[in-house]
Amino acid sequence: MRHEILPPHQLSRELRLGHLPDLQRRRWTVGLSFGGAVIGMVVSAYQSGLLKKLPDILPGKIFDAEQVDASDYAYKRLQTPDGFLMVLTYAATAALAAAGGQYRAKRQPILPIAAAAKAWSDLVTCLVLAREEWAENRALCSWCQLATAISATTAMLAMPKAYRALAEVRGGGQS
């Protein structure tokens, strides 16, 4: 197992121009994470008074974004509206997905392992928060549930390379 750090010009070339399936999955993860961050920004804009209305984006009587995102539930962590925390977490997920070159499972196996762990942590957090959201409000934020779908997708996208990285750490995996 090597822990090779790429020169910046090589990292730039690999990330921008590489065509491996893993890079495509990582690009999807980055894009989806940007989508999660945008959702967090929209919710944050409502929670901070920048937007006066927050319409639901999914149909159904169980969704009431304004009720959920204005409730005690949404403001009880770190004295901060939770939408801002969502922005931070999805930015971190995107950064981990983008870190390292196209052969990072072999060169830096901790990166795909950490990216997968972060993606799964995001999904578990979303599911726990959805349960809490429902228990405290008897409603769900449709924006947040879309973020849950994003987290589920990114968790799945992270797994192939994480498996290869774990095999590399154990000695002799294919990357």
C-alpha positions in Angstrom: 0.0 0.0 0.0 1.4 3.3 -1.0 0.6 6.8 0.3 1.5 8.8 -2.7 0.8 12.5 -2.8 0.3 13.7 -6.4 1.9 16.9 -7.7 -0.8 19.6 -8.1 -0.6 19.6 -11.9 -1.1 15.8 -12.1 -4.0 15.9 -9.6 -5.6 18.7 -11.7 -5.2 16.7 -14.9 -6.5 13.5 -13.4 -9.6 15.1 -11.8 -10.6 17.2 -14.7 -9.7 14.9 -17.6 -9.8 11.3 -16.3 -12.5 9.0 -17.6 -12.5 6.1 -15.1 -15.9 5.0 -13.8 -14.7 5.9 -10.3 -14.2 9.5 -11.3 -17.6 9.6 -12.9 -19.1 8.4 -9.6 -17.1 10.9 -7.7 -18.3 13.7 -10.0 -21.8 12.6 -9.4 -21.2 12.7 -5.7 -19.7 16.2 -5.9 -22.7 17.4 -8.0 -25.3 15.7 -5.7 -23.5 17.2 -2.7 -23.7 20.6 -4.3 -27.4 20.0 -4.7 -27.7 19.1 -1.0 -25.8 22.3 -0.1 -28.2 24.3 -2.3 -31.1 22.7 -0.4 -29.4 23.8 2.8 -29.0 27.3 1.5 -32.7 27.6 0.5 -33.8 26.3 3.9 -31.3 28.6 5.6 -32.6 31.6 3.6 -36.1 30.9 5.0 -34.8 30.2 8.6 -32.9 33.5 8.7 -35.7 35.6 7.2 -34.2 36.2 3.8 -37.1 34.3 2.3 -40.6 34.8 3.8 -42.1 31.6 2.2 -40.7 28.1 1.8 -43.0 26.1 -0.5 -42.8 22.4 -0.4 -41.2 20.8 -3.5 -42.8 17.3 -3.0 -46.5 16.6 -3.1 -48.3 15.2 -0.1 -50.1 16.2 3.0 -47.2 15.0 5.2 -45.0 17.8 3.9 -44.9 21.2 5.6 -41.5 22.8 5.1 -42.5 26.1 6.7 -43.8 24.4 9.9 -40.8 22.1 10.3 -38.1 24.6 9.4 -39.5 27.3 11.7 -40.0 24.9 14.6 -37.9 24.5 17.7 -36.6 21.3 16.1 -34.8 23.4 13.4 -33.1 25.7 15.8 -32.0 23.5 18.7 -28.5 22.6 17.6 -25.6 25.0 18.2 -27.9 28.0 18.4 -27.9 27.9 14.6 -30.7 27.2 12.1 -30.1 23.7 10.9 -30.1 24.6 7.2 -26.6 26.2 7.7 -25.3 23.0 9.2 -26.7 21.1 6.2 -24.6 23.4 3.9 -21.5 22.6 5.9 -22.0 18.9 5.9 -22.6 18.6 2.2 -19.6 20.8 1.4 -17.5 18.4 3.5 -18.9 15.5 1.6 -18.1 17.1 -1.8 -14.5 17.9 -0.6 -13.9 14.3 0.5 -15.3 13.0 -2.8 -13.0 15.3 -4.8 -9.9 14.6 -2.7 -7.1 12.5 -4.3 -6.4 11.4 -7.9 -8.0 8.8 -10.0 -6.1 5.9 -8.3 -6.7 7.1 -4.8 -7.8 3.6 -3.5 -4.2 2.4 -4.2 -2.3 5.7 -3.5 -4.3 7.0 -0.6 -6.9 4.4 0.5 -8.0 6.5 3.5 -9.6 9.0 1.1 -12.3 6.7 -0.4 -12.8 5.0 3.0 -13.4 8.4 4.6 -15.6 9.6 1.7 -17.8 6.5 2.1 -17.9 6.8 5.9 -18.9 10.5 5.5 -21.6 9.6 2.9 -23.1 6.9 5.1 -22.9 9.2 8.1 -24.9 11.8 6.1 -27.5 9.2 5.3 -27.8 8.0 8.9 -28.0 11.6 10.1 -30.8 12.4 7.6 -32.8 9.3 8.7 -32.4 10.2 12.4 -33.4 13.8 11.7 -36.4 12.7 9.6 -37.7 10.6 12.5 -37.1 13.5 14.9 -38.7 15.9 12.4 -41.8 13.8 12.3 -42.0 13.1 16.0 -41.8 16.8 16.9 -43.9 18.3 14.1 -46.1 15.5 12.7 -44.8 16.8 9.3 -41.7 16.5 7.2 -39.7 19.1 5.3 -39.8 18.1 1.6 -36.5 19.9 1.0 -34.9 17.8 3.7 -36.3 14.6 2.4 -34.9 15.4 -1.0 -31.6 15.8 0.8 -32.1 12.3 2.3 -32.4 10.9 -1.2 -29.2 12.7 -2.2 -27.4 11.2 0.8 -28.7 7.7 0.0 -27.4 8.0 -3.6 -24.0 9.4 -2.6 -23.6 6.6 0.0 -24.2 4.0 -2.8 -21.9 5.8 -5.2 -19.0 5.7 -2.6 -19.1 2.0 -2.0 -17.2 0.5 -5.0 -14.0 2.5 -4.4 -14.3 2.1 -0.7 -14.4 -1.7 -1.1 -11.2 -1.5 -3.3 -9.5 0.8 -0.8 -10.3 -1.6 2.1 -8.9 -4.5 0.1 -5.7 -2.4 -0.5 -5.4 -1.6 3.2 -5.8 -5.3 4.0 -3.0 -6.1 1.5 -3.2 -6.6 -2.2 -6.5 -5.2 -3.5 -7.1 -4.3 -7.1 -7.7 -0.6 -7.8 
